[in-house]
Amino acid sequence: MDDTILDISHASKRFGRFQALDDVSLSINKGEVYGLIGENGAGKTTLMRLITGLSPIQEGTIRLMGHTIGKDSRILSRIGSIIEAPAAFKKLTVSQNMELTAIQHGLTDDKAIAQTIDFVGLNEKAKTRAGHLSLGQRQRLGLAMAILTRPDFLILDEPINGLDPGGIMEFRTLLDRLNKERRTTILISSHILSELYLVSSRFGFISHGRLIKEVNKDELDRINQNGLLIDVDQSSRAAMILDRRGIGPFQVLDDHQILIRQENLEPGPINRLLVQEGILVNQISQQKGSLEEYFTDLLNKDSQESRKQ
Ligand SMILES: Nc1ncnc2c1ncn2[C@@H]1O[C@H](COP(=O)(O)OP(=O)(O)OP(=O)(O)O)[C@@H](O)[C@H]1O
């Protein structure tokens, strides 16, 4: 059976003369949590709006579970989304908002509403108006409305914006449960990259409307290994010294830099060893690889390449 939930092929979108999305192709498989990363204005929301049929695609195709968006929109009933702000009516209570969502989807199962309110932990607020909920509770109501029909695919545009650390953790637990217990596939964007790292199994990086890189979490962890970065006058000679002492594994990055891929290594003894052997040590720093650093490096490389062209 084909495990592809979303297949975007050469999607482009312009607003007037502005190219918001430029030839984007990506696919997401069942069970994945795909983290979409990009600076402000990169095109993340635009892409999500195309996928959910909120905005028409101009070039390319988007297939959801085998159905082409635009031609056959029935498949949209199998996806849930929070795009921009959750769409709850402020004057209606939590339960009433859920009832309205049920009516919109033609859902007649009353138990589903109670189960979903319970799932997101809003039991005590069921009779509270949405306008009187805290931001974190409102986000949870938004999630409840999005998952009421038990969608196969959930699209979340910056769902943790403005939440406090506790709220972020609760939201993460909910997403984890949805993904593990219901095998819901998730596409999520956020500027809080440390959080996105925790929830996602794969990442796509968008810049100026182009998908510049995709990487899965294992690959990212391999690239981003922590260690000691040493800057010396001659990296090849320093490498021989480290090798003789059995220190490593390490990687010679260029004529001056070596990355010793070992966590919690003290810089002092390494410094003393190299200096005793006549190596000039300019700097030793702890290297902590993060999704944030990876993204910043990618953007730098991309803008250098764009300048060359
Ligand atoms: N309806 C529209 N008309 C004109 N321009 C638009 C429209 N919608 C989006 N844009 C432009 O397209 C670009 C991409 O916007 P989009 O909202 O997709 O970015 P984003 O990656 O979600 O950014 P952010 O992280 O700030 O939410 C922006 O420059 C935006 O101004």
The ligand as a MOL file (V3000), in Angstrom:
LIG
                    3D

  0  0  0     0  0            999 V3000
M  V30 BEGIN CTAB
M  V30 COUNTS 31 33 0 0 0
M  V30 BEGIN ATOM
M  V30 1 N -2.7440 37.2600 -0.0070 0
M  V30 2 C -1.5130 37.7540 -0.1790 0
M  V30 3 N -1.2850 38.7890 -0.9930 0
M  V30 4 C -0.0390 39.2650 -1.2080 0
M  V30 5 N 1.0780 38.7500 -0.6390 0
M  V30 6 C 0.9190 37.7250 0.1830 0
M  V30 7 C -0.3800 37.1760 0.4640 0
M  V30 8 N -0.2200 36.1280 1.3190 0
M  V30 9 C 1.1010 36.0610 1.5740 0
M  V30 10 N 1.7880 36.9950 0.8950 0
M  V30 11 C 3.2420 37.2050 0.9040 0
M  V30 12 O 3.8630 35.9550 0.6550 0
M  V30 13 C 5.0470 35.8270 1.4360 0
M  V30 14 C 4.9690 34.5370 2.2260 0
M  V30 15 O 4.0200 34.6980 3.2720 0
M  V30 16 P 3.7080 33.5400 4.2950 0
M  V30 17 O 2.6300 34.0360 5.1680 0
M  V30 18 O 3.5030 32.2810 3.5520 0
M  V30 19 O 5.0970 33.4480 5.1060 0
M  V30 20 P 5.4550 32.5780 6.3760 0
M  V30 21 O 6.6380 31.7450 6.0170 0
M  V30 22 O 4.2610 31.8600 6.8690 0
M  V30 23 O 5.9220 33.7160 7.3820 0
M  V30 24 P 5.7360 33.9040 8.9760 0
M  V30 25 O 6.7470 33.0240 9.6090 0
M  V30 26 O 6.0590 35.3480 9.1410 0
M  V30 27 O 4.3210 33.5440 9.3180 0
M  V30 28 C 5.1320 37.0770 2.3040 0
M  V30 29 O 6.0400 37.9840 1.7020 0
M  V30 30 C 3.7220 37.6340 2.2800 0
M  V30 31 O 3.7110 39.0450 2.3840 0
M  V30 END ATOM
M  V30 BEGIN BOND
M  V30 1 1 1 2
M  V30 2 1 2 3
M  V30 3 2 2 7
M  V30 4 2 3 4
M  V30 5 1 4 5
M  V30 6 2 5 6
M  V30 7 1 6 7
M  V30 8 1 6 10
M  V30 9 1 7 8
M  V30 10 2 8 9
M  V30 11 1 9 10
M  V30 12 1 10 11
M  V30 13 1 11 12
M  V30 14 1 11 30
M  V30 15 1 12 13
M  V30 16 1 13 14
M  V30 17 1 13 28
M  V30 18 1 14 15
M  V30 19 1 15 16
M  V30 20 2 16 17
M  V30 21 1 16 18
M  V30 22 1 16 19
M  V30 23 1 19 20
M  V30 24 2 20 21
M  V30 25 1 20 22
M  V30 26 1 20 23
M  V30 27 1 23 24
M  V30 28 2 24 25
M  V30 29 1 24 26
M  V30 30 1 24 27
M  V30 31 1 28 29
M  V30 32 1 28 30
M  V30 33 1 30 31
M  V30 END BOND
M  V30 END CTAB
M  END
